[in-house]
Structures are given as C-alpha cells and as structure tokens.
Amino acid sequence: MKNLQQLMQVGQELQAKMAELESSLASREVSASSGGGMVTATVDGKGRIKAIRVDPIVVDPRDVEMLEDLILAAVSEAQTKARSEAESQMKGLTGGLPLPQGIPGLF
C-alpha cells in the first residue's frame, strides 16, 4: 500500500510541474524570420501567433503572393521552434519517459 501512495505522490508532483511548464510556455516568446529578415513572426511557447513584423520594402502590391509566402514561412518556423522547445522542456520534466499523445492543454 505504501508503494501506491508513493506512486500517487509522484504523479501529483509531476502534474504540478506540468502545470508550471504549461504556464511558463504561455509566457515565453519565440521568433523566426524569412526573406533575410524581411518578415518576422513571434509566437508564444504554445505556438500561438503574438506578432508579425513586415519590412515595408517587401510590400509590393504587384507581388502579394511573395509576401504571403514569407509570412507563412516565418510563422511556420516560429511554431516549429516553439514546439521543439516545448518538447525539450517536457522531456526534461519527465526524465525522457514517453507520455501519451494528446494530453489536454499541452502543445
């Protein structure tokens, strides 16, 4: 019975640390650029877009498609960086133990 209590306590501690990590990720910012820095996207640690910066030089009404591509590339890269950082933090928290996919509220 004592082992079960210890297991429950470890589970509760892990749950508290995961809640801390989730809060920390929400307040973190990750940025990525495309087009040599002409477009920069900033996302939070969960990958939600926080800001887009576009250098006015890249705004050409005759080539909107290029601007769209640059924005998409910057946002995708920022989200990939945020996801990678979150996964790294989670591995550190769980000691590398695999967790089931789809834990509510994470990533």
VMD Tcl script that draws the C-alpha trace (Angstrom):
set ca {
  {0.00 0.00 0.00}
  {2.92 2.35 0.72}
  {4.20 1.95 -2.86}
  {0.81 3.01 -4.19}
  {0.89 6.13 -2.01}
  {4.38 6.97 -3.25}
  {3.26 6.49 -6.84}
  {0.27 8.78 -6.26}
  {2.53 11.42 -4.72}
  {4.96 11.26 -7.65}
  {2.03 11.57 -10.04}
  {0.73 14.64 -8.22}
  {4.19 16.24 -8.23}
  {4.54 15.58 -11.97}
  {1.09 17.05 -12.58}
  {2.05 20.22 -10.67}
  {5.31 20.53 -12.61}
  {3.46 20.06 -15.90}
  {1.03 22.84 -14.96}
  {4.02 25.09 -14.17}
  {5.59 24.24 -17.53}
  {2.37 24.95 -19.38}
  {2.13 28.36 -17.72}
  {5.78 29.06 -18.50}
  {5.28 28.15 -22.17}
  {2.36 30.55 -22.47}
  {4.56 33.44 -21.33}
  {7.58 32.55 -23.49}
  {8.14 34.09 -26.91}
  {9.90 32.54 -29.90}
  {10.64 34.42 -33.13}
  {11.67 33.37 -36.61}
  {12.34 35.31 -39.80}
  {12.10 34.71 -43.52}
  {13.30 36.58 -46.57}
  {16.55 37.57 -44.90}
  {14.70 39.19 -42.01}
  {12.09 40.98 -44.10}
  {9.29 39.16 -42.24}
  {9.46 38.15 -38.58}
  {6.85 36.12 -36.73}
  {6.68 35.86 -32.96}
  {4.72 33.10 -31.23}
  {4.28 32.09 -27.62}
  {5.66 28.82 -26.28}
  {2.49 27.05 -27.36}
  {2.81 28.29 -30.94}
  {0.06 30.93 -30.86}
  {0.93 33.93 -33.04}
  {1.72 37.03 -31.00}
  {3.18 39.39 -33.60}
  {4.10 39.73 -37.26}
  {6.63 42.34 -38.41}
  {6.94 43.15 -42.11}
  {9.70 45.36 -43.51}
  {7.96 47.95 -45.73}
  {10.44 47.24 -48.51}
  {8.85 43.83 -49.09}
  {5.33 45.26 -49.57}
  {4.74 45.24 -53.31}
  {1.09 45.38 -54.39}
  {2.07 43.59 -57.61}
  {3.54 40.63 -55.71}
  {1.26 39.91 -52.77}
  {1.91 36.18 -53.19}
  {5.58 36.62 -52.25}
  {4.61 38.46 -49.07}
  {2.11 35.75 -48.18}
  {4.80 33.09 -48.69}
  {7.27 34.99 -46.49}
  {4.68 35.36 -43.72}
  {3.75 31.69 -43.90}
  {7.40 30.63 -43.79}
  {8.17 32.84 -40.77}
  {5.08 31.69 -38.84}
  {5.73 28.02 -39.61}
  {9.36 28.26 -38.49}
  {8.45 30.10 -35.27}
  {5.81 27.48 -34.44}
  {8.26 24.66 -35.16}
  {10.83 26.27 -32.84}
  {8.22 26.71 -30.10}
  {7.06 23.09 -30.43}
  {10.65 21.82 -30.31}
  {11.40 23.89 -27.22}
  {8.22 22.66 -25.50}
  {9.05 19.04 -26.29}
  {12.58 19.51 -24.95}
  {11.24 21.03 -21.74}
  {8.74 18.19 -21.38}
  {11.46 15.55 -21.83}
  {13.46 17.24 -19.10}
  {10.44 17.24 -16.83}
  {9.52 13.61 -17.38}
  {13.08 12.32 -17.47}
  {12.58 11.19 -21.04}
  {9.64 8.93 -20.25}
  {7.27 8.77 -23.20}
  {3.91 10.35 -22.49}
  {0.78 9.57 -24.46}
  {-0.02 11.98 -27.29}
  {-2.86 14.40 -26.88}
  {-2.56 15.32 -23.23}
  {-5.13 18.12 -22.94}
  {-3.62 21.60 -22.78}
  {-0.15 20.64 -23.95}
  {1.27 21.72 -27.30}
}
mol new
graphics top color blue
foreach p $ca { graphics top sphere $p radius 0.5 }
foreach p [lrange $ca 0 end-1] q [lrange $ca 1 end] { graphics top cylinder $p $q radius 0.2 }
display resetview
